[in-house]
Amino acid sequence: MNIVTPFAKHIDHPKELIKTISRIPYRKPLTRRDELFVSFGQEVLDTTERCLTSRDVENEVRQFDTVICGSDQTWNLDSGIRYQSPVYYLNFPKRERRIAYATSFSDWVVEAEKQKDYLYPMISTFDALSMRETSGVDLLRSWGFECEHVCDPTLLLGKDDYARIANRDVVPDKPYVLYFAWSGTKDSIEAAKAAEKTFGIPVINIVPPPRAMFSGIRRRLDVGPKEFLGLVESARFVVTNSFHGTVFSAIFGKPFVSITSDPGETRRTSLLKSLGLVDRLRSAEDLNFTELGEFDPSTSRRAISAQREHALEYLKGALAV
């Protein structure tokens, strides 16, 4: 039985208390949101039993001939990341074939260089290595590993694949700007409001509080993975500061801007350069919708297709025994 709740399951940090209090007025749509995530996992994904400990992971792995680790920031061991864990390096005796697909150190790549003595023995147990960012590829190659630069796994499926499972029931009848920003930063809010003014259409924010708590932007919170796809697919314009908000805007060929306050950020910079869309990565101060010009999805479509082909060839080779 799955228990869903829009509130923190364990209030062991002041941020969790703030989150719980801020979500009380939104209990009903947030409960529905969590139910949609659970049903998506049950209906669409083929999963094992949930692992709660490192030993659980080790025991589950023993059932398989090959294990693929990744993607996201699974190799980021920054102490500030609540769920970081060396278990994502498969830090237990090896019996199975191991593949790293599109994993990421993220900005921890600098610290990873300093932790070579600790990380090298774990990474050396992998039979094939690939990273999502060029910074990670360069680091592993400098350590003597063969490593491929591959696309995020969300790019392994195409627009039509996602459109088949998208739920459009939550999509408004009138045009809208979709605001999807996990951190709810002031600069991303300003960009969303500027888009609203420029296009003369309302903004919809689908991220739960306390992020962007007092932004004055309408929220739509009964949104799970399928509903998210429907909203991106039908949006007139997308404002995001999220990696995957950026990815799905590109997949669906939607005009978008990806707001950043850090010009040195590696994740979205690497992604957008590879898609020929680096001009879509902007700071709020550098944002001018007129200068962005018309959005031509054909450029990113060709780039995504080429990356998908390369990634699938990598996986076929890595899986070959």
Rosetta blueprint (number, residue, H / E / L):
1 M L
2 N L
3 I L
4 V L
5 T L
6 P L
7 F L
8 A L
9 K L
10 H L
11 I L
12 D L
13 H L
14 P H
15 K H
16 E H
17 L H
18 I H
19 K H
20 T H
21 I H
22 S H
23 R H
24 I H
25 P H
26 Y H
27 R H
28 K H
29 P H
30 L H
31 T H
32 R H
33 R H
34 D H
35 E H
36 L H
37 F H
38 V H
39 S H
40 F H
41 G H
42 Q H
43 E H
44 V L
45 L L
46 D L
47 T L
48 T L
49 E L
50 R L
51 C L
52 L L
53 T L
54 S H
55 R H
56 D H
57 V H
58 E H
59 N H
60 E H
61 V H
62 R L
63 Q L
64 F L
65 D L
66 T E
67 V E
68 I E
69 C E
70 G L
71 S L
72 D L
73 Q L
74 T L
75 W L
76 N L
77 L L
78 D L
79 S L
80 G L
81 I L
82 R L
83 Y L
84 Q L
85 S L
86 P H
87 V H
88 Y H
89 Y H
90 L L
91 N L
92 F L
93 P L
94 K L
95 R L
96 E L
97 R E
98 R E
99 I E
100 A E
101 Y L
102 A L
103 T E
104 S L
105 F L
106 S H
107 D H
108 W H
109 V H
110 V H
111 E H
112 A H
113 E H
114 K H
115 Q L
116 K H
117 D H
118 Y H
119 L H
120 Y H
121 P H
122 M H
123 I H
124 S L
125 T L
126 F L
127 D L
128 A E
129 L L
130 S E
131 M E
132 R L
133 E L
134 T H
135 S H
136 G H
137 V H
138 D H
139 L H
140 L H
141 R H
142 S H
143 W L
144 G L
145 F L
146 E L
147 C L
148 E E
149 H E
150 V L
151 C L
152 D L
153 P H
154 T H
155 L H
156 L H
157 L L
158 G L
159 K H
160 D H
161 D H
162 Y H
163 A H
164 R H
165 I H
166 A L
167 N L
168 R L
169 D L
170 V L
171 V L
172 P L
173 D L
174 K L
175 P L
176 Y L
177 V E
178 L E
179 Y E
180 F E
181 A L
182 W L
183 S L
184 G L
185 T L
186 K H
187 D H
188 S H
189 I H
190 E H
191 A H
192 A H
193 K H
194 A H
195 A H
196 E H
197 K H
198 T H
199 F H
200 G L
201 I L
202 P L
203 V E
204 I E
205 N E
206 I L
207 V L
208 P L
209 P L
210 P L
211 R L
212 A L
213 M L
214 F L
215 S L
216 G L
217 I L
218 R E
219 R E
220 R L
221 L L
222 D L
223 V L
224 G L
225 P H
226 K H
227 E H
228 F H
229 L H
230 G H
231 L H
232 V H
233 E H
234 S H
235 A L
236 R L
237 F E
238 V E
239 V E
240 T E
241 N L
242 S L
243 F H
244 H H
245 G H
246 T H
247 V H
248 F H
249 S H
250 A H
251 I H
252 F L
253 G L
254 K L
255 P L
256 F E
257 V E
258 S E
259 I E
260 T L
261 S L
262 D L
263 P L
264 G L
265 E L
266 T L
267 R H
268 R H
269 T H
270 S H
271 L H
272 L H
273 K H
274 S H
275 L L
276 G L
277 L L
278 V H
279 D H
280 R H
281 L E
282 R E
283 S L
284 A H
285 E H
286 D H
287 L L
288 N L
289 F H
290 T H
291 E H
292 L H
293 G L
294 E L
295 F L
296 D L
297 P H
298 S H
299 T H
300 S H
301 R H
302 R H
303 A H
304 I H
305 S H
306 A H
307 Q H
308 R H
309 E H
310 H H
311 A H
312 L H
313 E H
314 Y H
315 L H
316 K H
317 G H
318 A H
319 L H
320 A L
321 V L
